[in-house]
């Protein structure tokens, strides 16, 4: 009797499984037909997508941060906090599918750096003694692909309240690093404290006989990636926040990328080239106006130079440092310069043109 019960239960389960299998086989074509009917017409041609492409334009303003030879990669927090500047930009975005969009953007970026911010920082005394600084206004034209995590739609009602996204792209940019002329400069090419363009001065001997490097280009490119989020305000407007990283193909956003040139060779170009390529022994920092003499004197004395008496050895009589005699001038030789942008955006959804119905 017990065996009959077991067999009965066994065959009941087998019958149930067989019924489910037959049901799936019979119903599968129905689901399949329903799915494919959304993609194809009865004649086999593909149906047109019901998604309506649409566009938006946005204006953004935010911060910029430079990383490179005057803002080392190995101290990211300090480099970020000491080089905060600004950027402004305008974007045009075309939504091609619910998830994928393309963007063209024009951005103006201010980047700066100053070796005098390393005063008193252990193991960075050599950077302080280099005494370089710069400002650089970068004009960037970018093409970017955007992936929206939540499907985009032209309909206000169906548009997500909050939509995060990621992006990646390429850009070309124009830049022109500048620096202030030393406060004690007596040449005729420029005035003390004046901002001058550095690239024409060949501060690392670029293009001179015996120097491998040629003058760097003022037009260059970058690859970028980032993420952002949009928040729906009303039918036509969104606000957003975005962060993007730009890694450039240049090591000269800051005019520092190679080796110290011989001061005599730079004098052959101009006195201004020599003054801007060798700033180690300036008494007053040209940008900040701070007195550098005490630190510079201590730096020399610690390396065996008998310069402790300021009456016998004024700053102007300091010898040329050993590190500047063909030594490495940059501090991140393995990496090119980079900058990070944040942007708070106001976004306008462009209303589509009204389509008149076809008269048949």
Backbone torsions as a table, in degrees:
resi	resn	phi	psi	omega
1	UNK	NA	-42.0	179.0
2	UNK	-63.4	-38.8	179.8
3	UNK	-65.4	-39.6	179.2
4	UNK	-61.9	-37.4	178.6
5	UNK	-64.3	-42.5	-179.4
6	UNK	-63.5	-45.0	179.7
7	UNK	-63.3	-39.9	-179.9
8	UNK	-61.4	-44.5	179.3
9	UNK	-65.4	-39.0	-179.4
10	UNK	-62.3	-48.4	-177.8
11	UNK	-70.5	-28.2	176.8
12	UNK	-65.2	-41.6	178.2
13	UNK	-66.7	-39.8	178.9
14	UNK	-64.5	-39.6	178.6
15	UNK	-64.3	-39.2	178.7
16	UNK	-64.4	-42.7	178.7
17	UNK	-64.5	-39.2	179.6
18	UNK	-65.0	-39.7	179.0
19	UNK	-63.4	-44.0	179.0
20	UNK	-62.0	-40.7	-179.8
21	UNK	-63.8	-44.9	179.6
22	UNK	-63.8	-39.0	179.3
23	UNK	-63.1	-43.4	-179.9
24	UNK	-63.2	-42.0	-178.6
25	UNK	-64.5	-41.1	-178.1
26	UNK	-70.7	-39.8	-174.7
27	UNK	-83.1	-21.4	-176.9
28	UNK	-56.4	-45.8	179.4
29	UNK	-59.9	-32.4	179.6
30	UNK	-64.3	-48.0	178.5
31	UNK	-65.3	-42.1	179.5
32	UNK	-60.7	-42.9	-178.7
33	UNK	-65.7	-40.0	179.4
34	UNK	-62.9	-41.7	-179.3
35	UNK	-65.2	-49.1	-176.1
36	UNK	-72.8	-23.6	177.7
37	UNK	-67.3	-22.5	175.6
38	UNK	-75.0	-25.3	-177.9
39	UNK	-95.6	-32.2	-173.6
40	UNK	-128.4	148.6	173.9
41	UNK	-80.2	174.7	-178.7
42	UNK	-66.2	-24.6	179.1
43	UNK	-86.8	4.5	177.2
44	UNK	92.9	-8.9	178.4
45	UNK	-80.1	150.4	-175.7
46	UNK	-75.4	135.6	176.7
47	UNK	-70.2	148.4	175.1
48	UNK	-72.8	143.4	179.4
49	UNK	-66.1	140.1	177.3
50	UNK	-81.5	-7.2	-179.9
51	UNK	-71.3	131.9	-179.7
52	UNK	-101.5	117.7	176.9
53	UNK	-64.0	145.5	179.8
54	UNK	-152.3	172.0	-172.0
55	UNK	-132.1	161.4	173.8
56	UNK	-146.1	156.1	176.7
57	UNK	-128.8	142.7	-176.6
58	UNK	-139.4	153.8	174.3
59	UNK	-121.6	134.2	-177.2
60	UNK	-132.5	152.2	175.1
61	UNK	-143.0	140.6	-177.9
62	UNK	-171.4	-155.1	-175.0
63	UNK	-104.9	162.1	173.4
64	UNK	-134.8	144.7	178.6
65	UNK	-136.1	128.6	-179.4
66	UNK	-99.9	143.4	174.7
67	UNK	-133.9	131.2	-178.0
68	UNK	175.0	-143.5	-174.1
69	UNK	-70.7	-23.0	177.3
70	UNK	-104.9	5.4	175.7
71	UNK	-149.1	81.9	-169.1
72	UNK	-57.8	144.7	177.4
73	UNK	-66.9	-26.7	-173.7
74	UNK	-80.3	2.0	172.3
75	UNK	-135.2	66.1	-169.2
76	UNK	-60.4	-38.3	-177.3
77	UNK	-67.6	-48.6	179.4
78	UNK	-63.0	-42.5	-179.5
79	UNK	-63.7	-34.7	178.2
80	UNK	-68.6	-47.4	-174.1
81	UNK	-70.6	-28.0	-175.7
82	UNK	-92.2	-0.7	-177.2
83	UNK	-134.7	45.7	179.9
84	UNK	-84.8	123.8	177.4
85	UNK	-131.9	-151.2	-172.4
86	UNK	-131.6	162.7	169.8
87	UNK	-149.0	150.3	173.3
88	UNK	-133.0	148.9	-177.7
89	UNK	-160.7	165.3	175.9
90	UNK	-133.0	138.8	-177.0
91	UNK	-125.0	148.1	167.3
92	UNK	-122.7	123.0	-176.6
93	UNK	-119.5	135.2	175.5
94	UNK	-116.3	123.9	179.4
95	UNK	-91.3	110.1	-176.2
96	UNK	-88.7	-35.1	178.4
97	UNK	-138.7	171.8	178.9
98	UNK	-56.9	-27.2	-176.5
99	UNK	-110.2	-27.9	-172.1
100	UNK	-110.4	134.8	179.6
101	UNK	-135.3	158.0	174.1
102	UNK	-119.6	144.9	-175.6
103	UNK	-134.7	139.4	168.8
104	UNK	-116.1	133.3	-175.5
105	UNK	-141.7	150.2	175.7
106	UNK	-124.4	123.5	-174.1
107	UNK	-132.3	137.7	175.6
108	UNK	-108.2	124.0	-172.2
109	UNK	-125.9	132.8	171.8
110	UNK	-102.6	124.9	177.0
111	UNK	-121.0	144.0	178.3
112	UNK	-145.0	161.8	174.0
113	UNK	-162.8	151.9	-176.8
114	UNK	-153.0	121.6	179.3
115	UNK	-64.5	-21.6	-177.7
116	UNK	-69.0	-10.5	175.0
117	UNK	-75.6	-7.3	177.7
118	UNK	-93.1	8.9	-179.6
119	UNK	-60.2	125.3	177.6
120	UNK	80.3	2.8	-179.9
121	UNK	-87.2	120.9	-177.2
122	UNK	-60.0	138.8	177.5
123	UNK	71.5	3.0	177.1
124	UNK	-119.3	21.3	-179.7
125	UNK	-61.0	-34.6	-178.3
126	UNK	-65.6	-35.0	177.8
127	UNK	-68.9	-39.7	176.7
128	UNK	-61.9	-41.7	-180.0
129	UNK	-68.2	-28.8	176.1
130	UNK	-58.7	-38.7	171.6
131	UNK	60.0	35.6	176.0
132	UNK	-88.8	155.5	171.1
133	UNK	-153.8	165.5	-180.0
134	UNK	-162.8	160.6	162.0
135	UNK	-134.6	148.9	-173.9
136	UNK	-148.9	121.0	175.2
137	UNK	-96.4	115.5	-175.4
138	UNK	-103.5	127.6	175.0
139	UNK	-108.7	115.7	-170.3
140	UNK	-116.3	130.5	172.7
141	UNK	-113.8	118.8	-170.8
142	UNK	-124.3	147.4	169.6
143	UNK	-117.9	125.9	-169.0
144	UNK	-136.0	139.5	171.3
145	UNK	-97.6	139.3	-176.3
146	UNK	-124.7	134.4	174.0
147	UNK	-114.2	117.8	178.6
148	UNK	-91.3	126.2	-178.4
149	UNK	-68.4	-33.6	176.7
150	UNK	-107.2	134.1	-175.7
151	UNK	-54.2	132.5	175.6
152	UNK	-81.9	146.6	175.0
153	UNK	-146.6	153.5	179.6
154	UNK	-74.2	-23.6	-177.0
155	UNK	-72.9	127.6	178.2
156	UNK	-62.1	-41.8	-176.9
157	UNK	-62.4	-38.5	-176.7
158	UNK	-92.2	-6.7	179.9
159	UNK	-69.9	134.8	-177.6
160	UNK	-64.4	143.2	177.8
161	UNK	-65.9	-39.8	-179.8
162	UNK	-133.8	124.3	-175.4
163	UNK	-132.9	106.5	175.3
164	UNK	-80.6	155.6	-179.6
165	UNK	-153.1	162.3	173.0
166	UNK	-122.8	160.5	-175.8
167	UNK	-148.6	158.6	175.4
168	UNK	-159.1	149.6	-179.1
169	UNK	-176.6	-168.0	178.7
170	UNK	-129.9	160.6	-179.7
171	UNK	-152.5	153.8	167.2
172	UNK	-112.0	148.3	-178.6
173	UNK	-146.3	154.6	172.2
174	UNK	-109.5	138.6	178.2
175	UNK	-143.3	164.6	-178.5
176	UNK	-158.2	88.2	-178.5
177	UNK	-64.3	138.7	179.5
178	UNK	-129.3	159.2	174.2
179	UNK	-148.3	163.3	179.6
180	UNK	-85.6	141.1	176.8
181	UNK	-69.1	141.7	179.5
182	UNK	-52.9	147.0	-176.1
183	UNK	-66.5	-21.9	-179.2
184	UNK	-105.0	15.4	-177.6
185	UNK	-68.7	132.3	-175.9
186	UNK	-115.7	6.5	-179.5
187	UNK	-74.6	172.6	-177.3
188	UNK	-96.1	-8.1	-175.1
189	UNK	-73.8	-25.4	-178.1
190	UNK	-159.1	167.2	179.9
191	UNK	-99.0	149.3	176.7
192	UNK	-55.4	134.3	179.1
193	UNK	82.7	-2.3	-179.9
194	UNK	-78.5	141.5	173.7
195	UNK	-79.4	128.0	179.3
196	UNK	-130.4	152.0	176.7
197	UNK	-72.5	137.2	-173.9
198	UNK	-92.5	-31.7	-175.5
199	UNK	-57.6	-42.9	179.4
200	UNK	-67.1	-14.6	-177.2
201	UNK	-86.0	-10.3	178.5
202	UNK	49.7	54.6	-170.9
203	UNK	-64.0	-15.7	175.6
204	UNK	-111.7	21.1	176.2
205	UNK	77.1	17.3	-177.3
206	UNK	-58.4	130.5	177.3
207	UNK	86.9	-10.2	179.3
208	UNK	-79.9	152.6	176.2
209	UNK	-57.2	133.2	179.9
210	UNK	90.6	-3.4	178.4
211	UNK	-113.4	130.7	-172.9
212	UNK	-73.1	-35.2	-173.2
213	UNK	-80.0	148.1	173.1
214	UNK	-102.5	161.7	178.0
215	UNK	-53.8	136.3	-177.0
216	UNK	-75.6	154.2	-179.0
217	UNK	-79.1	143.1	175.5
218	UNK	-88.5	-6.8	172.5
219	UNK	-114.0	125.8	-176.0
220	UNK	-144.7	-169.5	-175.8
221	UNK	-138.7	162.5	173.6
222	UNK	-143.0	161.3	167.2
223	UNK	-111.7	143.0	-176.1
224	UNK	-140.1	157.6	177.1
225	UNK	-151.8	160.0	-178.6
226	UNK	-179.7	-166.2	-178.9
227	UNK	-152.8	159.0	-179.8
228	UNK	-161.4	-179.6	178.5
229	UNK	-148.6	143.7	177.7
230	UNK	-117.4	144.9	178.9
231	UNK	-124.8	127.0	-176.6
232	UNK	-76.2	126.9	176.3
233	UNK	-96.1	-53.5	-179.7
234	UNK	-155.8	-161.7	-173.7
235	UNK	-59.3	-37.0	-172.6
236	UNK	-111.1	-16.5	-169.5
237	UNK	-123.3	140.8	168.9
238	UNK	-126.7	163.4	165.9
239	UNK	-121.7	157.3	-177.9
240	UNK	-153.3	166.4	175.0
241	UNK	-136.4	138.8	-174.9
242	UNK	-143.6	145.7	174.2
243	UNK	-126.1	131.7	-180.0
244	UNK	-137.4	140.4	178.6
245	UNK	-105.1	129.0	178.0
246	UNK	-114.0	113.0	174.0
247	UNK	-102.4	118.8	-171.0
248	UNK	-94.1	164.8	175.1
249	UNK	-96.8	23.3	179.6
250	UNK	-128.2	144.5	172.8
251	UNK	-108.5	19.0	-173.0
252	UNK	-127.0	26.3	170.6
253	UNK	-61.2	-25.8	-178.3
254	UNK	-106.6	4.6	-176.5
255	UNK	68.0	10.6	178.6
256	UNK	-121.4	122.8	-178.8
257	UNK	-161.8	-6.2	-175.1
258	UNK	-136.2	-120.1	-174.3
259	UNK	-121.7	157.1	173.3
260	UNK	-65.4	132.0	174.6
261	UNK	-87.0	153.7	175.6
262	UNK	-61.3	131.2	-176.0
263	UNK	-61.7	-34.6	178.2
264	UNK	-65.4	-38.2	178.0
265	UNK	-65.2	-39.7	179.5
266	UNK	-68.4	-34.6	177.0
267	UNK	-62.4	-29.5	176.3
268	UNK	-64.4	-26.1	174.7
269	UNK	-78.6	-57.2	176.2
270	UNK	-172.1	159.3	175.7
271	UNK	-63.5	-31.9	179.6
272	UNK	-67.4	-38.7	177.1
273	UNK	-60.2	-43.8	179.4
274	UNK	-65.0	-40.1	-178.9
275	UNK	-67.4	-36.4	-177.8
276	UNK	-84.4	-22.4	179.2
277	UNK	-87.4	-16.3	179.5
278	UNK	-136.1	98.1	-175.4
279	UNK	-115.7	14.7	-171.6
280	UNK	-62.8	-35.4	-171.4
281	UNK	-105.0	25.4	174.8
282	UNK	-74.1	133.2	179.9
283	UNK	-73.7	-41.2	-178.3
284	UNK	-112.6	129.7	175.8
285	UNK	-66.1	123.8	-172.0
286	UNK	-62.5	-35.6	-175.4
287	UNK	-85.2	-49.3	-174.4
288	UNK	-88.7	-21.0	-178.3
289	UNK	78.8	9.4	-178.7
290	UNK	-81.6	147.4	179.5
291	UNK	-77.4	126.0	-175.6
292	UNK	-104.7	-1.8	-168.5
293	UNK	-62.0	-46.7	-174.8
294	UNK	-61.2	-45.0	-179.0
295	UNK	-67.1	-43.8	-178.4
296	UNK	-62.5	-41.3	-179.8
297	UNK	-64.4	-44.1	179.7
298	UNK	-63.8	-35.6	179.6
299	UNK	-63.4	-45.1	178.9
300	UNK	-65.2	-44.6	-177.6
301	UNK	-62.1	-40.0	180.0
302	UNK	-63.9	-18.9	179.8
303	UNK	-106.7	17.9	170.8
304	UNK	92.5	5.9	177.2
305	UNK	-84.2	130.3	-178.0
306	UNK	-81.9	70.2	-173.2
307	UNK	-121.4	24.4	-174.7
308	UNK	-71.7	-26.8	-178.3
309	UNK	-89.2	108.4	-177.8
310	UNK	-66.4	-21.7	178.7
311	UNK	-72.6	-36.9	179.8
312	UNK	-83.8	-30.8	-174.8
313	UNK	-130.7	81.3	175.3
314	UNK	-66.3	163.6	-175.3
315	UNK	-55.9	-39.7	-176.8
316	UNK	-63.6	-16.0	-178.8
317	UNK	-98.9	4.3	-179.7
318	UNK	-62.0	141.7	178.3
319	UNK	-74.3	167.7	176.1
320	UNK	-73.6	132.6	-179.4
321	UNK	-64.4	148.7	178.4
322	UNK	-60.3	-35.5	-176.1
323	UNK	-67.2	-19.9	-176.9
324	UNK	-92.5	1.1	179.7
325	UNK	-92.0	74.0	-178.7
326	UNK	80.2	6.2	-178.8
327	UNK	-76.5	171.9	-179.5
328	UNK	-69.3	129.2	179.1
329	UNK	-96.0	-28.9	-178.5
330	UNK	-85.5	170.3	-178.3
331	UNK	-128.4	3.6	177.7
332	UNK	-141.8	57.7	-169.8
333	UNK	-62.2	-22.6	-177.6
334	UNK	-84.4	-16.9	-175.7
335	UNK	-124.1	143.1	172.6
336	UNK	-77.8	176.5	-180.0
337	UNK	-76.0	154.7	-176.2
338	UNK	-143.8	154.4	170.8
339	UNK	-143.5	151.8	-179.7
340	UNK	-117.0	135.4	178.8
341	UNK	-117.8	138.0	165.0
342	UNK	-112.9	153.5	-177.6
343	UNK	-150.8	129.6	169.5
344	UNK	-96.8	123.6	-169.4
345	UNK	-116.6	146.2	167.1
346	UNK	-112.9	124.5	-167.8
347	UNK	-118.5	129.3	178.9
348	UNK	-113.2	125.2	177.5
349	UNK	-86.4	118.0	-176.6
350	UNK	-72.3	126.0	-179.3
351	UNK	-69.2	136.5	179.9
352	UNK	-72.0	156.2	176.2
353	UNK	-69.4	146.9	-179.4
354	UNK	-78.6	127.0	-179.8
355	UNK	-96.5	126.3	177.2
356	UNK	-77.1	142.8	179.3
357	UNK	-67.6	148.4	179.1
358	UNK	-76.3	129.0	178.7
359	UNK	-87.2	122.5	-177.9
360	UNK	-105.1	NA	NA
